[in-house]
Amino acid sequence: MADASAARTRAVFEFKSATLPLIAVILKTADLDVLAEALDAQLADSPDFFEQEPVVIDLSLLQEGDAESGSTLDFTALRALLARHQTQPVAVRGGSDVQNAAARAAGLSVTAMPVAPAPRPAAAPAEAAAEAPQIVREVPVPANGTLVIDKPLRSGQQVYARGGDVIVTAVVSFGAEVIADGNVHVYAPLRGKAIAGARGDTAARIYTTCMEAQLVAIAGIYRTSEVALGAEISGKPAQISLDGKKIVMAPIL
């Protein structure tokens, strides 16, 4: 009888590890009023961007030594705030013991998932206001090595293709970031930041059908819009590669 019961149990469920797409909201302030205002402004033109996707709340930038960020967050209110923007907060990471206990009390799990914010080019220009949360869509690349994004990326949004290439078929707006360990392809206007070879691949390239980028970078070498684009590149199809320590831009004819 016991053997038959065990067999039935094995037949109806199974535990397996899974690698899933992940939205991480990296907080830069513990003030929920400031956070609410920043989220409303950042997501005003794309209210359905998240489509009820699971979210991990990243507390790693709220340093414990800071009197404000070291305090206990109201995680119940924080969950409601994020849910208002069509997300499903499920866990926190990078918090203090006090913050983790408060998160559990609010129904969130605590994870030590090794999913860090995507690498940035060395000595990149200053970021936007410190209070604005960073929204990172961290997506494991499929088995074929290419991630395809068919939605516009708005200011403050970031997509990072870990382990492969990324193809974006919609606009990358000013203030948005598209990052890949391999190549970056943008078949639309590239107005934000594009970072290829994020883990140091110097052979990686960036391709776009409309070059208007705020910043391009390959393997940590970057060029910003402060250096004017040539007439043969600006607003036109272009490819960006690395020649030693120099970013090279060429038209796609």
matplotlib code that plots the C-alpha trace (Angstrom):
import matplotlib.pyplot as plt

x = [0.0, 2.8, 4.6, 1.4, 0.9, 4.5, 4.1, 0.9, 2.7, 5.6, 3.2, 1.3, 4.2, 7.9, 10.3, 12.8, 15.1, 14.1, 15.8, 13.2, 13.2, 13.4, 12.6, 14.8, 13.8, 17.0, 16.0, 18.1, 16.0, 13.9, 11.5, 8.4, 6.9, 10.0, 9.9, 6.3, 6.8, 9.8, 8.0, 5.0, 7.2, 9.3, 6.4, 3.8, 4.0, 4.2, 1.7, 1.5, 5.2, 5.5, 2.3, 2.1, 5.6, 7.4, 9.7, 12.6, 13.2, 17.0, 18.1, 21.8, 22.2, 20.6, 23.7, 23.3, 25.6, 23.1, 20.6, 17.7, 18.3, 19.3, 15.8, 13.1, 11.1, 7.3, 7.3, 3.5, 3.2, 6.2, 4.4, 1.3, 3.2, 4.9, 1.7, 0.1, 2.5, 1.5, 4.2, 4.1, 6.7, 7.8, 11.2, 13.9, 17.7, 20.6, 18.9, 20.0, 18.8, 16.2, 15.0, 14.9, 12.8, 10.4, 10.1, 9.3, 6.6, 5.1, 4.9, 8.0, 10.7, 14.4, 16.8, 20.5, 20.2, 23.5, 21.9, 23.8, 23.0, 24.6, 28.2, 28.6, 31.4, 34.3, 34.1, 30.8, 29.0, 27.1, 23.7, 20.4, 19.0, 20.0, 16.4, 15.1, 14.9, 16.7, 14.5, 16.5, 15.0, 17.5, 16.8, 18.8, 19.6, 17.8, 19.6, 20.1, 22.2, 19.9, 17.3, 14.6, 12.9, 9.9, 8.7, 10.0, 12.5, 11.6, 13.8, 15.0, 14.4, 17.2, 17.5, 20.5, 21.0, 23.2, 25.4, 24.5, 23.3, 20.2, 18.0, 15.6, 13.0, 11.6, 12.9, 15.5, 14.6, 16.9, 17.7, 17.1, 19.8, 20.2, 23.1, 24.5, 27.5, 27.6, 26.3, 23.6, 21.3, 18.7, 16.4, 14.9, 16.2, 18.9, 18.7, 19.7, 22.7, 23.9, 26.6, 28.0, 30.6, 29.6, 31.8, 34.8, 34.3, 36.3, 35.0, 31.4, 29.6, 26.6, 24.3, 21.4, 19.3, 19.2, 22.2, 21.3, 22.8, 23.4, 26.2, 27.8, 30.3, 32.1, 34.1, 34.2, 35.4, 32.7, 31.8, 29.1, 26.9, 29.2, 31.4, 29.3, 28.4, 29.5, 26.9, 27.5, 26.4, 24.0, 20.4, 21.5, 22.3, 25.6, 27.8, 30.1, 33.2, 36.4, 39.8, 42.2, 41.1, 39.2, 35.5, 35.0, 31.7, 31.0, 27.9, 26.1, 25.7]
y = [0.0, 2.4, 1.7, 2.4, 5.7, 6.8, 6.0, 8.1, 11.0, 10.8, 10.9, 14.1, 16.5, 17.0, 19.6, 21.0, 24.0, 26.6, 29.6, 32.3, 35.8, 38.3, 41.9, 43.5, 46.9, 48.3, 50.8, 53.9, 55.5, 54.2, 57.1, 55.6, 59.0, 59.8, 56.3, 56.6, 59.9, 58.5, 55.3, 57.3, 59.5, 56.7, 54.4, 56.9, 56.2, 52.4, 51.3, 47.7, 47.2, 44.5, 42.6, 41.2, 39.8, 38.7, 41.2, 41.0, 44.1, 44.8, 46.6, 46.3, 50.1, 51.0, 50.9, 50.0, 52.8, 55.4, 56.5, 56.6, 53.4, 51.4, 51.9, 49.3, 49.8, 49.4, 46.4, 46.1, 49.6, 48.9, 45.8, 47.8, 50.5, 48.1, 46.2, 49.4, 49.3, 45.8, 43.8, 40.9, 41.5, 38.0, 38.5, 40.8, 40.5, 42.5, 43.6, 43.8, 41.3, 43.8, 44.5, 40.7, 40.0, 42.8, 41.6, 38.0, 39.5, 41.2, 37.9, 38.2, 35.7, 36.5, 35.4, 35.3, 34.9, 35.8, 38.1, 41.4, 44.6, 44.4, 45.6, 49.3, 50.7, 52.0, 55.7, 56.1, 59.5, 60.2, 58.5, 60.1, 61.4, 59.0, 58.6, 57.1, 53.3, 51.2, 48.7, 45.8, 43.1, 40.3, 37.6, 34.4, 34.0, 31.0, 28.0, 29.5, 32.3, 35.2, 37.2, 39.0, 42.1, 43.4, 46.2, 49.7, 50.4, 53.6, 55.9, 54.1, 50.6, 48.2, 44.8, 42.7, 39.5, 37.3, 34.9, 35.9, 38.4, 40.6, 41.8, 44.8, 45.5, 48.6, 52.0, 52.2, 55.6, 58.1, 57.0, 53.3, 50.7, 47.5, 45.3, 41.9, 39.7, 39.3, 41.5, 44.2, 44.6, 47.4, 47.4, 50.7, 54.1, 53.6, 56.8, 55.4, 53.3, 50.2, 48.0, 45.0, 42.6, 43.4, 40.6, 41.7, 40.2, 42.7, 41.1, 42.0, 44.6, 46.9, 47.3, 49.7, 50.9, 54.5, 55.7, 58.4, 56.7, 58.5, 56.1, 53.0, 50.7, 47.5, 45.6, 48.6, 51.1, 53.7, 56.8, 59.2, 61.7, 64.5, 63.5, 64.5, 61.9, 62.3, 63.0, 59.6, 58.0, 60.3, 59.0, 56.3, 52.5, 51.9, 49.3, 49.9, 47.8, 47.9, 48.5, 48.1, 50.7, 52.7, 52.7, 52.6, 53.6, 52.8, 53.2, 50.1, 50.6]
z = [0.0, 0.9, -2.4, -4.4, -2.5, -3.2, -6.9, -7.1, -5.4, -7.8, -10.7, -9.8, -9.1, -9.5, -8.2, -10.8, -10.8, -13.4, -15.1, -15.7, -16.9, -14.1, -13.4, -10.7, -9.3, -7.8, -5.1, -4.6, -1.9, 1.1, 0.8, -0.7, -1.6, -3.7, -5.2, -6.1, -7.9, -9.8, -10.9, -12.0, -14.1, -15.5, -16.5, -17.5, -21.2, -20.9, -18.1, -19.4, -19.9, -17.1, -17.8, -14.2, -14.3, -11.1, -9.5, -7.2, -5.0, -4.9, -1.8, -2.4, -3.0, 0.2, 2.3, 6.0, 7.0, 5.7, 8.3, 5.8, 3.8, 6.9, 8.4, 8.0, 4.8, 4.8, 2.5, 2.5, 1.1, -1.3, -2.6, -3.2, -5.0, -7.4, -8.0, -9.1, -12.0, -13.2, -11.4, -8.9, -6.2, -5.0, -3.2, -2.0, -2.2, -0.9, 2.3, 5.9, 8.5, 9.7, 6.2, 5.4, 8.5, 7.6, 4.0, 5.2, 7.5, 4.5, 2.6, 0.5, 0.2, 0.6, -2.1, -2.5, -6.3, -8.0, -10.5, -10.3, -12.2, -15.7, -16.0, -17.0, -19.1, -17.0, -16.0, -17.8, -17.4, -14.3, -14.0, -13.5, -10.2, -7.4, -6.3, -9.5, -9.3, -11.9, -13.7, -15.0, -17.2, -16.7, -19.2, -19.7, -23.4, -25.0, -26.2, -29.7, -28.1, -29.1, -27.1, -29.1, -27.6, -29.6, -27.2, -27.0, -24.2, -22.4, -20.3, -17.2, -18.5, -19.1, -20.8, -20.2, -22.3, -20.2, -22.2, -25.7, -28.3, -28.2, -31.0, -30.4, -33.0, -31.4, -30.4, -27.6, -26.1, -24.6, -21.1, -21.8, -22.0, -24.0, -22.9, -24.1, -23.4, -27.2, -30.0, -29.8, -32.8, -32.8, -35.9, -35.0, -33.7, -31.1, -28.9, -25.5, -24.4, -26.2, -24.5, -26.2, -25.0, -21.4, -20.0, -22.0, -25.5, -27.6, -30.9, -30.0, -32.2, -32.1, -35.2, -35.6, -38.5, -37.0, -35.1, -32.5, -29.4, -26.1, -25.5, -27.1, -25.4, -26.2, -23.6, -21.3, -24.0, -24.6, -26.6, -25.7, -27.7, -26.4, -29.5, -32.5, -35.0, -38.6, -41.3, -42.7, -39.4, -37.7, -38.1, -40.5, -40.4, -38.7, -37.0, -34.1, -33.4, -31.4, -32.8, -29.9, -27.4, -29.9, -30.8, -34.6, -36.2, -39.9, -42.1, -43.2, -47.0]

ax = plt.figure().add_subplot(projection="3d")
ax.plot(x, y, z, "-o")
ax.set_aspect("equal")
plt.show()
